[in-house]
């Protein structure tokens, strides 16, 4: 698998990451198969969050591979915090507590990356900075990032932080493209011209922040999978056409479409099916032409100005 560097860090990871939200539903043996298969494919960044399975996903992950230093050095572990029951929480106390919980459940001494999940409008950036400093100086977190935040929210945090934020995890798929739509429909009066993220994609490119694309097979706000969905015949027809042409699956084309963007976006796929992950990984070995990329974009119902 091709590798990318995360933001301004020295971390070189596989360009496709595995999201572990659904790992809590697997047995120890099933989870071990998923993880071993991912590593064999070069998928070595594993994305967690304190809320996934109420923490069980992290526990299953660690127990499945009998976490130890030799296996730990082969992977990059990422977790997130901030979403609580009915509210968001970026307080110093919660950040520190969440990291301690993730470290315990993952049976590791450190996280490679730690992200703030969903914006907290009550955030006090000075508190975040204090928490991050404690975590960095203690060696418990190597690098930090955010999820679902616009440029001004990132700037507000960055003003107080000692280190660069290296990741912004955003929803992106062929059927969910607001951050791309706005950049194509500049100075237009229709809905696609509305900039919902304040040029988040361009901002991340300017500041060497890696965009991680979550739910790359979903449409809407996690309404369902669009690949193979009869409700979307045009986009699936185009995916099948290109899949046959490239000798891969339609899911691989959906990921190749994201990888083709020069922003070096890292898709986070959530499949717990080893054979499907193997099919998806093939996206790393093909490249869509500029014309093919736009064909897929248009097949999703988008028109160009």
Secondary structure, DSSP 8 states (H G I E B T S, - for coil): --EEE-TTSS-EEESEEEE-GGGGGS-HHHHHHHHHHHHHHT--EEE--TTGGGGHHHHHHHHHTT--HHHHTT-EEEEEE-EETTEE---HHHHHHHHHHHHHHHT-S-EEEEEE-S--TT--HHHHHHHHHHHHHTTSEEEEEEES--HHHHHHHHTT-SS-EEEEEEE-BTTB-HHHHHHHSTT--SGGG--SSSSHHHHHHHTT-EEEEE-TTEETTTTEE-TT-TT-HHHHHHHHHHHHHHTS-HHHHHHHHHHTSTT--EEEE----HHHHHHHHGGGG----HHHHHHHHHHTT----
